[in-house]
Amino acid sequence: MTDASKREQLLAVYDDQLRGTSESADVPTSMDGPVIRVEYPSRGFVSYRTLDGLDSAEIDALIARQRDYFAAKGQSVEWKLRGHDRPADLPDRLRAAGFEPEEQETVLVAESADIAERLRGRDTVDGITIRLVSDRADFERIAAMESTVWNDDWSWLADDLVRRHASGTDIFVAEADGQVVSAAWAVYKKGTEFTGLWGGSTLAEWRGKGIYKALVAVRAARAVELGYKYLHVDASDDSSPILQRLGFVAVTTTTPYVYKPA
């Protein structure tokens, strides 16, 4: 199989399984034509599989309705745009409606068994203990680590990890002498063949030692164990090259377009 055909195959599986209702599992939603309004407690999120069949005026009206629906609730809303979405001028239409783009990420997909095999023996790092955690105290330690990495208050993450763990997410920490130096989690998308890989931030002094790869290896092996065929990552510019060298395939991009009411 050529690289191009492999990418097309993985993109088709991604579109079929990870867009629409699978992006809104366990969260209140409502429908408006082809889009799903995902109603988180403090913000909105717009998901869809395709806008095919709508003309320009219908698309503009659809965008405006999502903006106005959440603005009436005093909430911001994210329209998650993929790089291959149509029409091609959809970014311009979102901007015209008051949505502003945030940082673009690369959507990477790989087969779990392939990554697990490529990283066989890379799931350990000298001086580092990687373990699966489930206690709030560990979630608070992860939040403190993230606050240091990003030089911002990430205390909210502890509650988020409690919620994720309750829904079946596996959360891993990497520790050195009892200090959390990195953390990552695996989100098993129910009703699909996908495991989402999230997190992976590492304290600056511990980067470049193989911890990030070890966390990928552990989660890939776990996905294989649980029967999830594919791995998926929305990767930053820092992590995307690393993951592509490990065998992940860049299938598209994703950019959050966000409207914030006055």
C-alpha positions in Angstrom: 0.0 0.0 0.0 1.4 3.4 -1.0 1.8 6.2 1.6 -1.1 8.2 -0.1 -3.5 5.2 -0.1 -2.6 4.5 3.5 -3.4 8.1 4.4 -6.7 8.0 2.5 -7.7 4.8 4.3 -6.9 6.1 7.7 -8.6 9.4 7.0 -11.8 7.6 5.9 -11.8 5.5 9.1 -11.2 8.7 11.2 -14.1 10.5 9.5 -16.4 7.6 9.8 -15.7 6.8 13.4 -14.5 9.9 15.2 -16.8 12.6 13.9 -20.3 13.4 14.9 -21.9 11.6 17.8 -18.6 9.9 19.0 -17.2 13.4 19.8 -20.1 14.0 22.2 -20.4 10.8 24.2 -21.8 11.2 27.7 -22.4 15.0 27.2 -25.8 16.7 26.6 -26.4 17.4 22.9 -29.0 18.8 20.5 -29.2 18.7 16.8 -29.4 21.4 14.1 -29.4 19.9 10.7 -26.1 18.1 10.1 -24.4 19.5 13.2 -24.4 18.3 16.8 -24.4 21.0 19.5 -22.4 19.6 22.4 -23.4 21.4 25.6 -20.6 21.3 28.1 -21.3 23.0 31.5 -19.4 26.1 30.6 -19.0 26.2 26.8 -20.3 24.8 23.6 -18.8 22.6 20.9 -20.0 22.0 17.3 -19.4 18.6 15.7 -20.5 17.2 12.3 -19.5 14.6 9.7 -20.0 16.7 6.6 -21.8 19.8 5.4 -22.3 18.4 1.9 -25.7 19.3 0.4 -25.9 22.8 1.9 -25.5 25.9 -0.2 -23.6 29.0 0.9 -26.5 30.8 2.4 -27.5 27.7 4.4 -24.0 27.3 5.7 -23.8 30.9 6.8 -27.2 30.6 8.6 -26.1 27.3 10.2 -22.9 29.0 11.6 -24.8 32.0 12.9 -27.4 29.8 14.7 -24.6 28.0 16.6 -23.0 31.3 17.6 -26.3 32.8 18.7 -27.5 29.6 20.5 -24.6 29.6 22.9 -24.3 33.4 23.1 -27.8 33.5 24.4 -26.5 31.2 27.2 -23.6 33.5 27.8 -21.2 30.9 26.6 -18.3 30.7 24.1 -18.5 28.0 21.4 -15.9 26.0 19.5 -16.4 25.0 15.9 -13.8 22.3 15.3 -12.6 22.7 11.7 -10.7 19.9 9.9 -8.3 20.8 7.1 -10.2 18.7 4.5 -13.6 20.1 5.4 -15.7 21.6 2.6 -16.5 24.2 1.4 -12.9 25.4 1.0 -14.0 28.9 2.2 -15.4 27.6 5.4 -12.7 29.4 7.5 -13.6 32.7 5.9 -17.3 32.1 6.7 -16.5 31.3 10.3 -14.4 34.5 10.6 -17.2 36.6 9.1 -19.5 35.2 11.8 -17.1 36.3 14.6 -15.2 33.0 15.1 -11.5 33.3 15.7 -9.0 30.6 14.9 -6.8 29.2 17.7 -3.7 27.0 17.3 -3.7 24.5 14.5 -2.9 20.9 15.3 -2.1 17.8 13.1 -4.4 14.8 13.2 -2.3 11.7 13.4 -3.6 8.1 13.1 -1.9 4.8 13.4 -2.7 1.1 14.0 -2.2 0.2 17.6 -0.5 -3.1 17.0 2.0 -1.4 14.6 3.0 1.2 17.2 3.1 -1.3 20.0 5.5 -3.5 17.9 7.7 -0.5 16.8 8.0 0.5 20.5 8.5 -2.9 22.0 11.1 -2.6 24.7 10.8 1.2 24.8 8.1 1.3 27.6 10.7 1.8 30.3 13.2 4.6 31.1 16.0 4.3 33.6 15.2 6.1 36.8 11.5 6.5 35.8 8.5 4.6 37.2 5.4 4.6 34.9 2.2 3.6 36.6 -1.6 3.6 36.1 -3.3 5.9 38.7 -6.8 6.3 39.9 -6.7 8.4 43.1 -7.6 12.1 43.2 -4.4 12.8 45.0 -2.5 11.7 41.9 -4.7 13.7 39.6 -3.9 16.8 41.7 -0.2 16.0 41.4 -0.6 15.8 37.6 -2.4 19.2 37.6 0.4 20.7 39.6 2.9 19.3 37.1 1.0 20.7 34.2 0.8 24.1 35.9 4.6 24.2 36.1 5.0 23.1 32.5 2.6 25.7 31.1 3.3 28.4 33.8 -0.5 28.7 34.3 -3.1 27.5 36.8 -4.1 24.1 35.7 -5.8 23.1 39.0 -9.0 22.5 37.0 -7.4 19.5 35.5 -7.8 17.4 38.7 -11.6 17.5 38.4 -11.4 16.8 34.7 -9.3 13.7 35.3 -11.7 12.5 37.9 -14.5 12.7 35.3 -12.4 11.1 32.7 -11.4 8.2 35.0 -15.0 7.6 35.9 -15.8 7.2 32.2 -13.1 4.6 31.6 -10.0 6.6 30.7 -6.7 5.2 31.7 -4.4 7.8 33.3 -0.6 7.2 33.6 2.1 9.1 35.4 5.8 9.0 35.0 7.7 9.6 38.3 11.3 10.2 39.3 12.0 9.7 43.0 8.2 10.1 43.7 8.0 13.4 41.7 5.5 13.5 38.8 7.6 14.5 35.8 5.1 13.6 33.0 1.6 12.3 32.6 -0.6 11.0 29.8 -4.0 9.4 29.3 -5.8 7.0 26.9 -9.4 7.7 26.0 -11.2 4.7 24.6 -13.9 5.9 22.3 -16.8 3.6 22.9 -18.5 2.3 19.8 -15.4 2.9 17.7 -12.0 1.1 17.1 -10.1 4.2 18.4 -8.1 5.1 21.4 -7.2 8.8 21.7 -3.8 9.7 23.2 -3.9 12.9 25.3 -1.5 14.6 27.6 2.2 13.8 27.5 3.5 17.1 28.8 6.9 16.7 30.5 8.8 18.9 32.9 11.5 20.8 31.0 14.5 19.1 32.8 13.2 15.6 32.0 12.6 16.1 28.3 14.7 14.2 25.7 15.1 11.1 27.9 12.5 8.9 26.2 9.6 9.4 28.7 7.1 10.6 26.0 7.9 7.6 23.8 7.5 5.3 26.8 4.1 6.7 27.6 3.1 6.2 24.0 4.4 2.6 24.1 2.4 1.8 27.3 -0.8 3.2 25.9 -0.4 1.5 22.5 0.1 -1.9 24.3 -3.0 -1.2 26.4 -5.1 -0.4 23.4 -4.1 -3.6 21.7 -4.9 -5.5 24.9 -8.4 -3.9 25.0 -9.0 -4.6 21.3 -8.8 -1.0 20.0 -7.3 -1.1 16.5 -6.4 2.5 16.0 -4.6 5.3 17.9 -5.5 8.9 17.3 -3.7 12.1 18.4 -4.4 15.8 17.8 -0.7 16.7 17.9 1.1 20.0 18.5 4.0 21.1 16.3 6.3 19.8 19.0 4.9 16.3 19.2 3.8 15.8 15.6 7.3 15.1 14.2 8.1 12.7 17.1 5.0 10.7 16.5 5.4 10.6 12.7 8.9 9.2 13.2 7.2 6.5 15.3 4.9 5.5 12.5 1.8 7.8 12.9 0.3 9.1 9.7 -0.7 12.8 9.3 -4.2 12.6 7.8 -5.5 16.1 8.2 -5.3 19.2 10.5 -7.7 20.5 13.1 -8.2 24.1 14.1 -10.6 25.3 16.8 -12.6 28.3 15.7 -14.0 30.0 18.8 -16.7 32.6 19.3 -16.7 34.4 22.6 -19.7 36.5 23.4 -19.1 40.0 24.6 
